[in-house]
Amino acid sequence: MYIRRLFIMLLVAVGVVLTSTASSPWEEVRTVVPGMERVDSEAAVDIAVRDNYVYVSCSRPVTVKVFTILGQLISQETLQPGIRRLRISAKGIYILKIGGITRRITI
């Protein structure tokens, strides 16, 4: 009985870990964000920062990394074509790397 309960608890814990790591902090946005700045002409990548969100629009898959000003990695994701956004709750200065392009952003 004890082993069965332990086994079930283990399965539930593994399921929670897998679902929490599988979800991306980047969410898809279906509306065009005004004021987007073109940062890479070749890959057609645009960015905007509004209301604690970083918006990235791209026409092909692109790797995006967000760092704190101290160099701590906050997010690393390969974004698919379209418009995506990442919520950053803490105000401050961040470093955004998109492919070979690096930009400083302020939340």
C-alpha positions in Angstrom: 0.0 0.0 0.0 2.8 2.4 1.0 4.8 1.7 -2.2 1.7 2.2 -4.4 1.0 5.6 -2.8 4.7 6.6 -3.2 4.6 5.5 -6.8 1.5 7.6 -7.6 2.9 10.6 -5.9 6.1 10.2 -7.9 4.1 10.0 -11.2 2.2 13.2 -10.3 5.4 15.1 -9.4 7.0 14.1 -12.7 3.9 15.2 -14.6 3.9 18.6 -12.9 7.6 19.1 -13.7 7.1 18.0 -17.4 4.1 20.3 -17.9 5.8 23.3 -16.2 9.0 22.9 -18.3 7.1 22.3 -21.5 5.2 25.6 -21.5 7.0 28.6 -22.9 6.9 32.0 -21.2 6.6 33.5 -24.7 3.0 33.8 -25.9 1.6 34.4 -29.3 0.0 37.7 -30.1 -2.5 38.0 -33.0 -2.7 41.8 -33.3 0.0 44.1 -34.7 1.8 46.1 -32.1 2.3 49.8 -33.0 5.8 51.3 -32.8 7.8 48.1 -33.7 11.4 48.8 -34.5 13.2 46.8 -37.3 16.4 45.4 -35.8 17.3 42.9 -38.5 16.4 43.5 -42.1 17.6 40.2 -43.4 15.5 38.1 -41.0 12.7 40.7 -40.9 12.8 40.9 -37.1 11.0 43.8 -35.3 10.9 44.5 -31.5 8.8 46.7 -29.2 8.6 47.2 -25.5 5.3 48.1 -24.0 3.6 47.7 -20.6 6.1 45.2 -19.2 6.1 43.1 -22.3 8.8 42.6 -24.9 7.3 42.0 -28.4 9.2 40.2 -31.1 7.9 39.9 -34.7 9.8 37.6 -37.1 9.3 36.1 -40.5 11.4 33.0 -39.9 12.4 31.0 -36.7 14.9 33.0 -34.6 16.6 32.4 -31.3 15.9 35.0 -28.7 17.7 35.4 -25.3 16.9 37.9 -22.6 19.4 38.8 -19.9 19.4 41.0 -16.9 21.9 43.9 -16.9 24.1 41.7 -14.7 24.1 38.9 -17.3 21.6 36.5 -15.7 19.7 34.6 -18.4 15.9 35.2 -18.0 14.7 33.5 -21.2 16.0 31.6 -24.1 13.7 30.5 -26.8 13.6 29.8 -30.6 10.5 31.7 -31.7 8.5 30.6 -34.7 7.4 33.1 -37.3 4.7 35.6 -36.1 4.4 38.0 -33.2 5.3 36.8 -29.7 5.6 38.5 -26.3 7.4 37.9 -23.1 6.2 39.5 -19.8 8.9 40.9 -17.6 7.5 41.8 -14.2 10.6 43.6 -12.7 11.4 47.1 -14.0 15.0 47.6 -15.1 17.4 47.4 -18.0 17.7 44.1 -19.9 19.8 42.8 -22.8 17.9 41.3 -25.7 19.9 39.1 -28.2 18.1 38.1 -31.4 20.3 36.0 -33.6 23.4 38.1 -34.0 21.7 41.4 -33.0 22.0 42.7 -29.4 19.8 45.5 -28.0 19.4 47.2 -24.6 15.8 47.5 -23.5 14.2 49.2 -20.6 11.1 48.0 -18.8 
